[in-house]
Amino acid sequence: MKKIRSFLILLSAVLVLPAAEMTYDSLPVKVVLFPFREAILATQIDGVVEKYNFRAGERFRKNDVLLKLNDTKYNNDLLRMRSLMKEAELNAAYAKQKWEDNKRLYKEDLQSEIEVLKSELDAKVAAERFQSAQINYADALLQLSFCTIRAPFNGTVEKHLTREFETVRNSQPLISIIDDNQLLAVMNLPTIALPKIKIGIPVTFKVNETGSVVTGTVYEIAGRADHRSETIEIKVLLDNAGHRFSAGMSGTLMKVGDGDGK
């Protein structure tokens, strides 16, 4: 009887132990660091790569010129459109003045009504042509601006996707960049922990490559859990202004929350 009682006590302890250990603080949760944002910049025109201003791994600031395409053709197109616009402007001014003169002469019975109507039509057509020429000039100016690829944010060059002096086509990828001034630590937590996870709460983990223990804040919680693994993905925002860490590093979760159960 004593043996049976001891066995039952031991069995109950074994059954209770896993339940007590099923917390996100005690599970070995892997953490992977990703850039806060990244982009592959493509050309919007046909052209020839003239120069890359930053090598892979070099950091840049927002609006820095990352690379340039040869702009000779597009600069010539701009000059041509500017000339045509100026011509259209002069024609529009001449046609308008002629219309005004014909109206004055008509009031003095020195011009026929049909000539007034014709000059009015000519003036309106010339004005429309001037407006079209202005649009063509603006489009040529835009095409020229596409020869210069600028950085949309502060970050680091990941890699060049073409080489200098190569001919590229519209929509062809040119350069891959990342914003690693902040990093997103991505991890999958057990769904049992979901009620405790809120946007903005602290998360502490250890970075394997450096041995550093760092703390970030929950930035994003996945809208759907994975029913197969019974986990949910969260992203933790980590300040990396000092560039101590690189995207692709990994770590291990240590604590979610501030440790007081909140």
Backbone as CSV, one residue per row, in Angstrom:
resi,resn,N_x,N_y,N_z,CA_x,CA_y,CA_z,C_x,C_y,C_z
1,MET,0.829,-1.204,0.000,0.000,0.000,0.000,0.865,1.256,0.000
2,LYS,1.958,1.234,0.776,2.854,2.383,0.808,3.534,2.596,-0.537
3,LYS,3.870,1.453,-1.205,4.501,1.558,-2.514,3.558,2.196,-3.524
4,ILE,2.287,1.795,-3.474,1.289,2.355,-4.397,1.128,3.847,-4.145
5,ARG,1.051,4.234,-2.861,0.900,5.643,-2.517,2.106,6.449,-2.996
6,SER,3.331,5.911,-2.813,4.541,6.613,-3.263,4.556,6.769,-4.777
7,PHE,4.091,5.705,-5.464,4.059,5.765,-6.933,3.082,6.832,-7.410
8,LEU,1.925,6.923,-6.745,0.934,7.922,-7.140,1.463,9.344,-6.912
9,ILE,2.166,9.545,-5.807,2.733,10.863,-5.526,3.771,11.237,-6.589
10,LEU,4.635,10.255,-6.942,5.662,10.500,-7.966,5.033,10.784,-9.321
11,LEU,3.964,10.037,-9.671,3.285,10.225,-10.947,2.654,11.613,-11.030
12,SER,2.015,12.037,-9.934,1.396,13.364,-9.934,2.448,14.462,-10.095
13,ALA,3.611,14.286,-9.520,4.693,15.273,-9.630,5.184,15.366,-11.069
14,VAL,5.285,14.212,-11.753,5.732,14.190,-13.141,4.719,14.882,-14.045
15,LEU,3.419,14.650,-13.742,2.369,15.256,-14.557,2.288,16.762,-14.352
16,VAL,2.585,17.239,-13.148,2.489,18.666,-12.845,3.700,19.421,-13.372
17,LEU,4.892,18.788,-13.402,6.133,19.466,-13.749,6.112,20.118,-15.127
18,PRO,5.679,19.411,-16.206,5.675,20.057,-17.505,4.792,21.289,-17.550
19,ALA,3.651,21.235,-16.877,2.756,22.389,-16.873,3.428,23.594,-16.233
20,ALA,4.223,23.346,-15.191,4.899,24.445,-14.514,6.007,25.024,-15.382
21,GLU,6.574,24.214,-16.293,7.682,24.672,-17.111,7.232,25.297,-18.424
22,MET,5.950,25.223,-18.758,5.469,25.736,-20.028,5.296,27.250,-19.983
23,THR,6.397,27.935,-19.821,6.383,29.393,-19.875,7.420,29.845,-20.881
24,TYR,7.174,31.004,-21.488,8.114,31.494,-22.503,9.447,31.883,-21.905
25,ASP,9.509,32.093,-20.581,10.776,32.455,-19.945,11.733,31.260,-19.911
26,SER,11.187,30.060,-19.883,12.044,28.892,-19.692,12.321,28.149,-20.987
27,LEU,11.609,28.435,-22.067,11.826,27.726,-23.321,12.993,28.336,-24.091
28,PRO,13.809,27.523,-24.750,14.916,28.055,-25.555,14.386,28.597,-26.885
29,VAL,14.048,29.870,-26.914,13.474,30.495,-28.105,14.575,31.177,-28.899
30,LYS,14.679,30.830,-30.183,15.709,31.414,-31.044,15.276,32.790,-31.526
31,VAL,16.244,33.700,-31.598,16.020,35.072,-32.066,16.906,35.314,-33.283
32,VAL,16.357,35.922,-34.332,17.135,36.265,-35.526,16.961,37.755,-35.806
33,LEU,18.063,38.450,-36.086,18.028,39.889,-36.335,17.857,40.183,-37.825
34,PHE,16.909,41.063,-38.130,16.636,41.489,-39.496,16.735,43.015,-39.574
35,PRO,16.999,43.570,-40.786,16.981,45.032,-40.916,15.592,45.576,-40.602
36,PHE,15.558,46.809,-40.109,14.273,47.439,-39.843,13.477,47.604,-41.130
37,ARG,14.172,47.927,-42.212,13.563,47.967,-43.541,14.654,47.760,-44.574
38,GLU,14.263,47.341,-45.748,15.205,47.094,-46.828,14.534,47.360,-48.155
39,ALA,15.340,47.593,-49.176,14.778,47.910,-50.487,15.760,47.511,-51.577
40,ILE,15.202,47.111,-52.704,15.984,46.895,-53.920,15.599,48.008,-54.878
41,LEU,16.548,48.883,-55.182,16.277,50.032,-56.035,16.528,49.654,-57.492
42,ALA,15.548,49.948,-58.344,15.635,49.614,-59.765,15.637,50.885,-60.596
43,THR,16.150,50.772,-61.823,16.128,51.901,-62.727,14.735,52.062,-63.336
44,GLN,14.349,53.294,-63.600,13.063,53.579,-64.233,13.241,53.962,-65.702
45,ILE,14.484,53.844,-66.191,14.789,54.181,-67.582,15.836,53.200,-68.104
46,ASP,16.026,53.198,-69.419,17.147,52.482,-70.014,18.393,53.359,-69.900
47,GLY,19.536,52.732,-69.706,20.747,53.539,-69.606,21.978,52.693,-69.347
48,VAL,23.070,53.382,-69.047,24.348,52.733,-68.751,24.796,53.176,-67.369
49,VAL,25.145,52.208,-66.517,25.618,52.533,-65.166,26.950,53.261,-65.286
50,GLU,27.004,54.470,-64.763,28.212,55.289,-64.873,29.111,55.128,-63.654
51,LYS,28.493,55.168,-62.446,29.319,55.100,-61.240,28.493,54.739,-60.013
52,TYR,29.038,53.826,-59.202,28.509,53.551,-57.866,29.306,54.392,-56.874
53,ASN,28.629,55.105,-56.010,29.314,55.969,-55.045,29.591,55.292,-53.704
54,PHE,28.944,54.148,-53.456,29.137,53.439,-52.188,29.346,51.953,-52.484
55,ARG,30.325,51.362,-51.825,30.575,49.930,-51.967,29.705,49.149,-50.993
56,ALA,29.645,47.847,-51.182,28.896,46.983,-50.276,29.439,47.129,-48.856
57,GLY,28.545,47.311,-47.904,28.937,47.469,-46.509,29.132,48.907,-46.079
58,GLU,29.195,49.836,-47.036,29.363,51.249,-46.683,28.026,51.866,-46.308
59,ARG,28.084,52.803,-45.353,26.864,53.453,-44.876,26.642,54.760,-45.616
60,PHE,25.388,55.131,-45.728,25.010,56.348,-46.447,23.913,57.061,-45.668
61,ARG,23.672,58.309,-46.051,22.607,59.101,-45.456,21.469,59.268,-46.458
62,LYS,20.297,59.566,-45.942,19.145,59.799,-46.804,19.461,60.900,-47.813
63,ASN,19.072,60.666,-49.073,19.263,61.581,-50.217,20.681,61.580,-50.767
64,ASP,21.600,60.792,-50.194,22.909,60.630,-50.821,22.737,59.979,-52.191
65,VAL,23.596,60.350,-53.149,23.555,59.734,-54.482,24.254,58.379,-54.409
66,LEU,23.483,57.314,-54.574,24.040,55.968,-54.503,24.743,55.586,-55.795
67,LEU,24.157,55.971,-56.926,24.769,55.671,-58.214,24.183,56.584,-59.276
68,LYS,24.866,56.654,-60.414,24.393,57.480,-61.523,24.414,56.684,-62.818
69,LEU,23.415,56.959,-63.653,23.408,56.453,-65.020,23.871,57.577,-65.939
70,ASN,24.443,57.214,-67.075,24.870,58.227,-68.031,23.662,59.038,-68.480
71,ASP,23.767,60.378,-68.393,22.606,61.233,-68.650,22.689,62.033,-69.949
72,THR,23.645,61.698,-70.826,23.836,62.482,-72.050,22.569,62.532,-72.894
73,LYS,21.989,61.392,-73.159,20.777,61.328,-73.990,19.633,62.102,-73.353
74,TYR,19.447,61.919,-72.056,18.307,62.536,-71.385,18.507,64.038,-71.212
75,ASN,19.748,64.468,-71.095,20.022,65.896,-71.040,19.748,66.546,-72.405
76,ASN,20.108,65.856,-73.480,19.796,66.349,-74.827,18.287,66.412,-75.060
77,ASP,17.572,65.390,-74.581,16.108,65.394,-74.714,15.501,66.583,-73.972
78,LEU,16.065,66.905,-72.823,15.564,68.038,-72.050,15.775,69.349,-72.805
79,LEU,16.958,69.512,-73.395,17.247,70.727,-74.164,16.304,70.840,-75.367
80,ARG,16.027,69.708,-76.013,15.116,69.709,-77.158,13.718,70.115,-76.725
81,MET,13.238,69.546,-75.621,11.893,69.867,-75.139,11.796,71.317,-74.675
82,ARG,12.884,71.825,-74.113,12.896,73.232,-73.688,12.766,74.157,-74.899
83,SER,13.455,73.814,-75.980,13.376,74.620,-77.206,11.973,74.578,-77.806
84,LEU,11.390,73.385,-77.850,10.034,73.249,-78.393,9.006,73.976,-77.525
85,MET,9.231,73.959,-76.222,8.321,74.665,-75.324,8.394,76.166,-75.548
86,LYS,9.612,76.666,-75.728,9.776,78.100,-75.978,9.121,78.505,-77.301
87,GLU,9.286,77.669,-78.319,8.642,77.933,-79.614,7.126,77.958,-79.472
88,ALA,6.586,76.996,-78.732,5.134,76.930,-78.539,4.637,78.137,-77.749
89,GLU,5.448,78.603,-76.803,5.074,79.790,-76.030,4.986,81.024,-76.931
90,LEU,5.961,81.188,-77.829,5.952,82.329,-78.744,4.776,82.258,-79.708
91,ASN,4.494,81.064,-80.214,3.356,80.898,-81.117,2.041,81.218,-80.416
92,ALA,1.934,80.784,-79.149,0.709,81.048,-78.400,0.531,82.550,-78.171
93,ALA,1.620,83.236,-77.852,1.554,84.690,-77.633,1.180,85.409,-78.923
94,TYR,1.758,84.968,-80.058,1.452,85.591,-81.356,-0.021,85.366,-81.726
95,ALA,-0.510,84.135,-81.542,-1.888,83.815,-81.906,-2.876,84.591,-81.036
96,LYS,-2.553,84.747,-79.768,-3.430,85.510,-78.885,-3.473,86.985,-79.285
97,GLN,-2.315,87.536,-79.610,-2.274,88.942,-80.031,-3.041,89.148,-81.335
98,LYS,-2.913,88.202,-82.249,-3.642,88.299,-83.524,-5.148,88.258,-83.287
99,TRP,-5.569,87.434,-82.370,-6.998,87.357,-82.036,-7.471,88.688,-81.462
100,GLU,-6.681,89.266,-80.553,-7.042,90.556,-79.971,-7.118,91.651,-81.044
101,ASP,-6.169,91.635,-81.986,-6.178,92.638,-83.069,-7.404,92.470,-83.964
102,ASN,-7.738,91.231,-84.273,-8.913,90.987,-85.127,-10.210,91.396,-84.431
103,LYS,-10.283,91.219,-83.141,-11.480,91.655,-82.407,-11.604,93.178,-82.462
104,ARG,-10.470,93.855,-82.313,-10.487,95.317,-82.378,-10.884,95.799,-83.778
105,LEU,-10.322,95.161,-84.789,-10.655,95.546,-86.166,-12.113,95.244,-86.510
106,TYR,-12.640,94.171,-85.912,-14.038,93.818,-86.163,-14.973,94.901,-85.602
107,LYS,-14.615,95.415,-84.414,-15.434,96.483,-83.829,-15.392,97.752,-84.679
108,GLU,-14.334,97.918,-85.442,-14.210,99.089,-86.306,-14.675,98.795,-87.734
109,ASP,-15.314,97.631,-87.904,-15.818,97.189,-89.222,-14.691,97.056,-90.246
110,LEU,-13.518,96.688,-89.765,-12.386,96.508,-90.663,-11.974,95.036,-90.790
111,GLN,-12.715,94.176,-90.154,-12.414,92.749,-90.195,-13.710,91.955,-90.155
112,SER,-13.735,90.822,-90.847,-14.953,89.999,-90.890,-15.061,89.147,-89.624
113,GLU,-16.273,88.749,-89.339,-16.510,87.912,-88.151,-15.827,86.559,-88.284
114,ILE,-15.803,85.996,-89.475,-15.192,84.683,-89.673,-13.695,84.703,-89.366
115,GLU,-13.038,85.848,-89.678,-11.620,85.976,-89.361,-11.391,86.055,-87.853
116,VAL,-12.321,86.703,-87.156,-12.224,86.775,-85.696,-12.364,85.383,-85.101
117,LEU,-13.343,84.614,-85.596,-13.562,83.258,-85.088,-12.367,82.354,-85.397
118,LYS,-11.823,82.537,-86.596,-10.662,81.720,-86.974,-9.463,82.059,-86.096
119,SER,-9.230,83.325,-85.844,-8.094,83.714,-85.004,-8.296,83.273,-83.559
120,GLU,-9.539,83.240,-83.114,-9.835,82.732,-81.771,-9.482,81.254,-81.673
121,LEU,-9.877,80.503,-82.727,-9.555,79.069,-82.753,-8.047,78.858,-82.774
122,ASP,-7.349,79.636,-83.603,-5.889,79.514,-83.682,-5.228,79.805,-82.335
123,ALA,-5.753,80.817,-81.619,-5.181,81.182,-80.321,-5.385,80.067,-79.301
124,LYS,-6.559,79.458,-79.315,-6.844,78.387,-78.357,-6.026,77.135,-78.666
125,VAL,-5.875,76.831,-79.962,-5.057,75.675,-80.344,-3.593,75.911,-79.952
126,ALA,-3.106,77.124,-80.166,-1.727,77.449,-79.808,-1.505,77.358,-78.301
127,ALA,-2.512,77.777,-77.525,-2.409,77.683,-76.064,-2.346,76.228,-75.619
128,GLU,-3.139,75.359,-76.269,-3.120,73.933,-75.930,-1.771,73.307,-76.294
129,ARG,-1.225,73.709,-77.438,0.074,73.183,-77.845,1.177,73.624,-76.888
130,PHE,1.064,74.837,-76.377,2.031,75.317,-75.389,1.941,74.499,-74.107
131,GLN,0.714,74.214,-73.695,0.522,73.405,-72.489,1.084,71.995,-72.688
132,SER,0.862,71.429,-73.880,1.414,70.099,-74.179,2.938,70.126,-74.166
133,ALA,3.517,71.217,-74.710,4.974,71.346,-74.717,5.519,71.456,-73.293
134,GLN,4.785,72.129,-72.415,5.197,72.224,-71.009,5.203,70.842,-70.345
135,ILE,4.197,70.040,-70.669,4.125,68.679,-70.113,5.292,67.838,-70.620
136,ASN,5.586,67.959,-71.912,6.717,67.207,-72.477,8.035,67.628,-71.837
137,TYR,8.174,68.916,-71.560,9.395,69.401,-70.903,9.503,68.836,-69.482
138,ALA,8.374,68.852,-68.758,8.376,68.313,-67.395,8.702,66.824,-67.398
139,ASP,8.187,66.103,-68.405,8.469,64.674,-68.513,9.950,64.433,-68.803
140,ALA,10.539,65.260,-69.679,11.965,65.129,-69.984,12.815,65.430,-68.749
141,LEU,12.376,66.401,-67.947,13.076,66.730,-66.709,13.010,65.563,-65.726
142,LEU,11.853,64.902,-65.685,11.681,63.742,-64.817,12.569,62.586,-65.273
143,GLN,12.608,62.348,-66.590,13.451,61.274,-67.110,14.918,61.520,-66.776
144,LEU,15.342,62.771,-66.861,16.724,63.112,-66.516,17.001,62.840,-65.043
145,SER,16.025,63.140,-64.194,16.214,62.912,-62.748,16.378,61.428,-62.426
146,PHE,15.819,60.545,-63.265,15.934,59.104,-63.034,17.354,58.595,-63.251
147,CYS,18.214,59.420,-63.829,19.611,59.022,-64.022,20.376,59.027,-62.700
148,THR,19.833,59.681,-61.698,20.471,59.766,-60.384,19.644,58.989,-59.369
149,ILE,20.226,57.958,-58.785,19.543,57.123,-57.796,19.960,57.583,-56.398
150,ARG,19.003,58.109,-55.650,19.285,58.619,-54.306,18.747,57.673,-53.230
151,ALA,19.347,57.757,-52.060,18.947,56.894,-50.939,17.628,57.371,-50.342
152,PRO,16.659,56.471,-50.170,15.381,56.864,-49.577,15.409,56.933,-48.056
153,PHE,16.475,56.410,-47.446,16.601,56.444,-45.981,18.074,56.269,-45.609
154,ASN,18.405,56.502,-44.340,19.753,56.222,-43.837,19.957,54.712,-43.789
155,GLY,21.114,54.256,-44.202,21.303,52.817,-44.159,22.661,52.364,-44.638
156,THR,22.705,51.106,-45.115,23.935,50.449,-45.542,23.698,49.746,-46.866
157,VAL,24.688,49.802,-47.746,24.598,49.068,-49.005,24.785,47.578,-48.716
158,GLU,23.832,46.778,-49.165,23.968,45.334,-49.009,24.792,44.762,-50.162
159,LYS,24.404,45.064,-51.403,25.190,44.606,-52.548,24.768,45.326,-53.825
160,HIS,25.697,45.378,-54.786,25.401,45.888,-56.123,24.829,44.749,-56.956
161,LEU,23.826,45.056,-57.741,23.175,44.032,-58.559,23.563,44.130,-60.030
162,THR,24.348,45.155,-60.363,24.946,45.277,-61.695,26.362,45.823,-61.508
163,ARG,27.090,45.970,-62.613,28.433,46.527,-62.549,28.479,47.844,-63.315
164,GLU,29.477,48.653,-62.992,29.653,49.909,-63.718,29.899,49.635,-65.195
165,PHE,29.372,50.515,-66.033,29.486,50.475,-67.501,28.554,49.454,-68.158
166,GLU,27.764,48.747,-67.370,26.795,47.825,-67.952,25.550,48.581,-68.411
167,THR,24.946,48.094,-69.500,23.690,48.649,-69.993,22.545,48.001,-69.232
168,VAL,21.640,48.822,-68.717,20.512,48.315,-67.950,19.204,48.742,-68.610
169,ARG,18.156,48.008,-68.318,16.850,48.273,-68.898,15.874,48.759,-67.834
170,ASN,14.843,49.399,-68.294,13.801,49.909,-67.395,13.325,48.807,-66.459
171,SER,13.250,49.117,-65.171,12.792,48.217,-64.098,13.843,47.198,-63.662
172,GLN,15.057,47.272,-64.187,16.100,46.329,-63.781,16.651,46.708,-62.409
173,PRO,16.730,45.774,-61.458,17.301,46.067,-60.132,18.763,46.489,-60.232
174,LEU,19.135,47.486,-59.427,20.493,48.027,-59.478,21.271,47.818,-58.182
175,ILE,20.598,48.030,-57.051,21.320,48.012,-55.781,20.368,47.602,-54.659
176,SER,20.892,46.823,-53.728,20.109,46.383,-52.564,20.624,47.120,-51.334
177,ILE,19.716,47.746,-50.578,20.107,48.517,-49.400,19.265,48.105,-48.201
178,ILE,19.816,48.314,-47.013,19.094,47.999,-45.784,19.209,49.163,-44.812
179,ASP,18.199,49.301,-43.971,18.236,50.249,-42.854,18.535,49.442,-41.605
180,ASP,19.807,49.464,-41.168,20.218,48.702,-39.989,20.535,49.600,-38.810
181,ASN,20.058,50.856,-38.857,20.188,51.728,-37.694,19.269,51.260,-36.570
182,GLN,18.249,50.525,-36.954,17.414,49.771,-36.027,17.293,48.374,-36.604
183,LEU,17.123,47.404,-35.724,16.965,46.027,-36.160,15.675,45.461,-35.598
184,LEU,15.145,44.464,-36.282,13.971,43.751,-35.795,14.396,42.350,-35.378
185,ALA,14.272,42.071,-34.096,14.571,40.740,-33.575,13.307,39.890,-33.701
186,VAL,13.363,38.898,-34.567,12.186,38.087,-34.868,12.279,36.770,-34.112
187,MET,11.193,36.408,-33.456,11.156,35.166,-32.671,9.742,34.610,-32.659
188,ASN,9.646,33.326,-32.359,8.342,32.667,-32.256,8.124,32.213,-30.825
189,LEU,7.094,32.769,-30.197,6.788,32.429,-28.810,5.606,31.469,-28.751
190,PRO,5.535,30.654,-27.701,4.379,29.771,-27.543,3.092,30.585,-27.446
191,THR,2.043,30.089,-28.049,0.777,30.819,-28.042,0.221,30.967,-26.628
192,ILE,0.651,30.114,-25.710,0.196,30.230,-24.325,0.645,31.554,-23.706
193,ALA,1.709,32.158,-24.284,2.228,33.419,-23.760,1.528,34.635,-24.343
194,LEU,0.661,34.422,-25.339,0.068,35.543,-26.072,-0.656,36.553,-25.185
195,PRO,-1.404,36.137,-24.152,-2.074,37.141,-23.315,-1.122,38.116,-22.622
196,LYS,0.142,37.711,-22.454,1.099,38.566,-21.760,1.863,39.492,-22.713
197,ILE,1.722,39.262,-24.013,2.518,40.026,-24.986,1.728,41.233,-25.463
198,LYS,2.301,42.412,-25.293,1.672,43.657,-25.730,2.695,44.500,-26.490
199,ILE,2.208,45.293,-27.406,3.088,46.213,-28.115,3.765,47.157,-27.113
200,GLY,5.082,47.286,-27.230,5.812,48.215,-26.382,6.441,47.617,-25.134
201,ILE,6.091,46.374,-24.771,6.694,45.800,-23.565,8.136,45.395,-23.854
202,PRO,9.015,45.394,-22.838,10.421,45.056,-23.068,10.633,43.564,-23.305
203,VAL,11.621,43.258,-24.123,12.028,41.876,-24.383,13.550,41.831,-24.315
204,THR,14.080,40.917,-23.523,15.520,40.798,-23.331,16.016,39.498,-23.945
205,PHE,17.121,39.592,-24.687,17.698,38.388,-25.288,19.212,38.537,-25.381
206,LYS,19.870,37.420,-25.589,21.326,37.401,-25.703,21.710,37.185,-27.155
207,VAL,22.634,38.017,-27.662,23.127,37.881,-29.032,24.308,36.918,-29.020
208,ASN,24.182,35.829,-29.755,25.195,34.774,-29.703,26.570,35.249,-30.161
209,GLU,26.621,35.999,-31.256,27.905,36.364,-31.846,28.733,37.301,-30.964
210,THR,28.087,38.128,-30.181,28.813,39.092,-29.341,28.750,38.768,-27.854
211,GLY,27.804,37.917,-27.488,27.617,37.612,-26.074,26.897,38.708,-25.318
212,SER,26.429,39.724,-26.017,25.768,40.862,-25.376,24.335,40.515,-25.000
213,VAL,23.908,41.032,-23.872,22.506,40.935,-23.450,21.867,42.290,-23.718
214,VAL,20.836,42.302,-24.551,20.211,43.551,-24.978,18.709,43.484,-24.748
215,THR,18.094,44.664,-24.700,16.656,44.761,-24.493,16.045,45.670,-25.553
216,GLY,14.984,45.188,-26.179,14.211,45.983,-27.120,12.760,46.005,-26.691
217,THR,11.894,46.499,-27.561,10.472,46.545,-27.245,9.676,45.867,-28.354
218,VAL,8.575,45.257,-27.980,7.726,44.577,-28.965,7.198,45.607,-29.956
219,TYR,7.489,45.369,-31.224,7.115,46.298,-32.293,5.910,45.786,-33.083
220,GLU,5.842,44.465,-33.238,4.773,43.890,-34.063,4.449,42.484,-33.583
221,ILE,3.170,42.151,-33.577,2.703,40.815,-33.216,1.938,40.259,-34.410
222,ALA,2.294,39.072,-34.852,1.645,38.480,-36.018,0.139,38.382,-35.808
223,GLY,-0.595,38.548,-36.877,-2.050,38.493,-36.781,-2.592,37.082,-36.711
224,ARG,-1.744,36.099,-36.983,-2.187,34.703,-36.956,-1.101,33.830,-36.350
225,ALA,-1.508,32.913,-35.484,-0.570,31.968,-34.881,-0.402,30.758,-35.804
226,ASP,0.697,30.047,-35.627,0.950,28.810,-36.374,0.380,27.646,-35.564
227,HIS,-0.693,27.040,-36.078,-1.359,25.985,-35.306,-0.521,24.706,-35.225
228,ARG,0.409,24.536,-36.178,1.213,23.317,-36.162,2.251,23.342,-35.046
229,SER,2.912,24.477,-34.871,3.926,24.585,-33.814,3.381,25.222,-32.547
230,GLU,2.141,25.742,-32.624,1.513,26.432,-31.497,2.382,27.595,-31.024
231,THR,2.866,28.362,-31.999,3.673,29.546,-31.694,3.132,30.732,-32.478
232,ILE,3.557,31.914,-32.068,3.188,33.136,-32.778,4.441,34.001,-32.936
233,GLU,4.585,34.601,-34.100,5.781,35.401,-34.370,5.622,36.811,-33.830
234,ILE,6.662,37.290,-33.184,6.699,38.687,-32.758,7.988,39.321,-33.267
235,LYS,7.961,40.635,-33.433,9.141,41.388,-33.857,9.448,42.430,-32.789
236,VAL,10.696,42.443,-32.369,11.141,43.334,-31.301,12.078,44.377,-31.898
237,LEU,11.781,45.642,-31.651,12.584,46.739,-32.184,13.802,46.967,-31.297
238,LEU,14.982,46.952,-31.927,16.242,47.100,-31.204,17.030,48.262,-31.782
239,ASP,17.421,49.196,-30.938,18.236,50.328,-31.391,19.633,49.834,-31.761
240,ASN,20.099,50.239,-32.946,21.418,49.811,-33.404,22.197,51.007,-33.959
241,ALA,21.968,52.179,-33.348,22.625,53.403,-33.831,24.147,53.274,-33.797
242,GLY,24.661,52.511,-32.858,26.107,52.311,-32.765,26.622,51.206,-33.656
243,HIS,25.710,50.537,-34.359,26.042,49.445,-35.283,26.879,48.362,-34.607
244,ARG,26.451,48.009,-33.405,27.108,46.910,-32.697,26.718,45.561,-33.269
245,PHE,25.544,45.509,-33.878,25.026,44.239,-34.366,24.747,44.327,-35.864
246,SER,24.760,43.169,-36.502,24.489,43.099,-37.937,23.250,42.250,-38.185
247,ALA,22.519,42.629,-39.216,21.390,41.806,-39.631,21.901,40.405,-39.974
248,GLY,21.159,39.406,-39.539,21.569,38.025,-39.754,22.134,37.367,-38.508
249,MET,22.540,38.177,-37.518,22.984,37.596,-36.252,21.801,36.920,-35.565
250,SER,22.109,36.025,-34.636,21.061,35.291,-33.931,21.300,35.349,-32.434
251,GLY,20.305,34.911,-31.692,20.412,34.938,-30.246,19.391,34.035,-29.589
252,THR,19.291,34.177,-28.274,18.372,33.355,-27.484,17.564,34.248,-26.551
253,LEU,16.268,34.042,-26.534,15.388,34.820,-25.668,15.700,34.550,-24.201
254,MET,15.714,35.621,-23.413,15.948,35.484,-21.981,14.706,35.846,-21.168
255,LYS,14.019,36.920,-21.564,12.893,37.368,-20.755,11.956,38.223,-21.582
256,VAL,10.664,38.038,-21.359,9.643,38.898,-21.963,8.944,39.640,-20.845
257,GLY,8.887,40.965,-20.916,8.310,41.746,-19.850,9.398,42.279,-18.940
258,ASP,8.947,42.928,-17.851,9.934,43.539,-16.958,10.253,42.666,-15.764
259,GLY,9.766,41.425,-15.780,10.155,40.493,-14.730,9.282,40.489,-13.499
260,ASP,8.272,41.403,-13.473,7.420,41.451,-12.272,6.048,40.877,-12.549
261,GLY,5.936,40.149,-13.727,4.661,39.510,-14.022,3.721,40.368,-14.770
262,LYS,4.081,41.601,-15.099,3.214,42.527,-15.803,3.425,42.411,-17.295
